[in-house]
């Protein structure tokens, strides 16, 4: 997560205030259109492929967890996506979402990092084919060139519906996501 944190600082110097969740959402949306085999839903017995990343963001409300969607999240700028996420989260918590904002998602991000949770398994929201669980950003000691270094890390777990997403395709998505997280500002 070091690159995400640096990018967040860089954006802040330009007056753009975003969260790690916003940046993670942006990178996920861009990666979903690059790894189209994971950007799918199940329609009856047919696999529906999506040209845009219709990204659901899990939001805790007094009535339970819901996952409103930001349509075509991959077409947003970082700042625009951040505003859209803040808007749907606020309206979800106040019970003011339209029913249309709860359908049409192709992928969900569930992030419990703000609760200090390191890692967890998330349950797929049908008819979507996958959900990504993200934990808190934590310092970890890692080896680099034979020396101990401290890195900011996020634990992520991808759950896939293997009826429509092959495990190898899920792994390719995670590999591309890691690469994009290491160079997020290039997106």
Beta strands, then each sheet from edge to edge (+ up, - down):
strand 1: 40-43
strand 2: 46-49
strand 3: 55-61
strand 4: 64-70
strand 5: 107-111
strand 6: 130-144
strand 7: 147-160
sheet 1: 1+ 2-
sheet 2: 4+ 3- 5- 6- 7+
end
